[in-house]
Every structure is written in structure tokens, then in C-alpha cells.
Amino acid sequence: MIISFNKEKIEITSKRKLFIMGVIIAILNPIFSGLVITYVFLTEPKLRKEGKIILVISFVWAIVLAYLIEWLKIGGYI
């Protein structure tokens, strides 16, 4: 991974590593951290496609977790 610092922007050449990191963050905490990392990705022109994918993963996982928690409450597990 090569990081070059210019006065106006930071360039990181490993888009795949950033994307995997963003997906992991969205899975671990889909509501807040997932939306923050999505915002960061969407503000970078080269990472917009990955940002949209992370946004979808974050929302879908948040909905799944909400239903799972409700199901566990009804079953008496929580």
C-alpha cells in the first residue's frame, strides 16, 4: 500500500484493502460506523462504487440485526 501526501489530498493505492476494511466496519457496526465509512467512500471520486456497495451492506445488515434481535426477544433468549 502506497500512501502519498499532497497538500490537497491523500492517495491510497490499495482500493481493495480499503473496500474490505469498509465492509468489515459496516458489518461490525452497521448504523453509525457503516454510515460514516460510507460517507468517506462517497466523497472520494475513485471510491464511489465501493461506497454504494458498503451503504447497501450496512442498511441490509442493520435490518437483519433488528429482526434477529426482535426474534430473540420473542423467543425469550434475550
N, C-alpha and C positions, 0 to 999 in steps of 0.2 A: 504494500500500500504506500503510495507516494502522496505526501501532503506538501503542497506549495502554498506559501503565504504571500499574497499580494496585498496591496493597501485596500483594495475594494472587495476581494472575495477570497475564499478558501477553496481550493480544488482538491478533492479526494478522488483518486483514480479508480478505486475499487467499488463500483456501484453495487456489485453482487453482495459484498460483505455488508454494506450499509442496508441493503434491502433485507437480508436475513436478520440483521440486528433489529430493524424496524418491525418485522413480523414477530419476532420473539417478544419485543416490548409490547406490541399490541395484544399478544396472547396473555402475557402475564398481568397486564392491567389495561383492559380494553377501553375503559371510559376516558380516563384523564391522560395517561401516558400515551395511549394509542392515538388520541386526537392531537396531542402535542407533536409527536413524531410525524404524524400525517401532515400537519401544518408545515413543519420544517421541510418535508419532502416536496410538498406542493409549491413552496416558494422558490425552489430551485428548478430552473427550466429543464435541466437534463434528467431530473428525477421525478417528473410529474406522473409518468405512467406507474412507477413504483408506488408513489404516494396514493394514487387512486386505489391500487390493489390493497395497500395497507389499510386504507379507510374502510373498504368493504369488509376486510377480515376483522377489523376492530368492531364494526357495528354488528356483524353476524355473530361473532363470539360473545359480545355483550348480551345479545338477545338470547343465545343459547344458555349462557350462565344464569340469566334471570329466570328462565323456565326451569332450569335444573335446580336452582335454589328453591323455587316455589314447590317443585315436585318433592324435594327432600323434606320441606316443611310439612307438606300434607302427609307424607309417609311417616312422620314422627322421627326422622333421623336427625333433624336439626332443632 
